């Protein structure tokens, strides 16, 4: 009997494939985005100074590679990371970064003033400031003594 080295990552990949086939059987049109090489940038969302702030890591991208849209209650971030055209595909020894297009959509709460949304892009970090409406901001109410 031969000894076989256990590889947890290969087991995870195998199980993921089984789950994707299962979902494809029950939900026509289901596609596994990771199999297509797409990626999703990491995003942090937090509140600061009466605003909701969304920060997305987009290393290697420039402003022209990224689109940001607001429609109804949805903020959509879309873009694409392309291969370096100066390097021939055969010139690569190893490719670990994921390339391709991405789309991330976020539901906006009713408290956000959509007309005042601002976005800045610097050093591969997209920062989107979503100001809250004045009526949605917390305020203190004075209590009168009777």
Number of C-alpha atoms within 10 A of each C-alpha: 3 4 5 6 6 8 8 9 9 10 11 11 11 11 12 13 14 12 12 13 15 12 15 14 11 9 10 8 9 13 13 15 11 10 9 11 13 16 19 18 15 10 14 10 13 10 13 10 9 14 19 19 19 17 19 18 17 23 13 11 17 17 13 8 14 18 12 14 10 16 10 8 13 13 16 15 18 17 21 19 20 13 13 8 7 7 9 9 11 6 8 8 6 6 8 5 9 14 15 14 17 17 16 15 13 12 12 17 11 11 16 20 16 18 9 11 16 12 13 11 17 11 11 14 17 21 19 19 21 22 23 21 15 12 8 13 13 8 8 5 6 6 6 5 4 3
